[in-house]
Amino acid sequence: MSSSFIRFPVVCPKCGKEQLFAGSMRLIERQLRHGERIRLHARCHGASWDASPAELEQIGGYLSALRLGNAHCGH
């Protein structure tokens, strides 16, 4: 894969502002594969939380789309 980081939107639980979260692709893939918690962060309020089941599903979708896009690009 071309990037070691994945970026996806998160919503701050304090103000509801959407922003991009960046995390290690390998770490997040491992956490998803093993059912481990994924800790998300919002810069605006310094909030941290464990990804909800819905957020985990979305993160998995972003990873799948990234893999598919990279496969089509020859990466």
Stockholm file with secondary structure:
# STOCKHOLM 1.0

chainA/1-75         MSSSFIRFPVVCPKCGKEQLFAGSMRLIERQLRHGERIRLHARCHGASWDASPAELEQIGGYLSALRLGNAHCGH
#=GR chainA/1-75 SS CCCSEEEEEEECTTTCCEEEEEEEHHHHHHHHHTTCCCEEEETTTTEEEECCHHHHHHHHHHHHHHHHHHHHHTC
#=GC SS_cons        CCCSEEEEEEECTTTCCEEEEEEEHHHHHHHHHTTCCCEEEETTTTEEEECCHHHHHHHHHHHHHHHHHHHHHTC
//
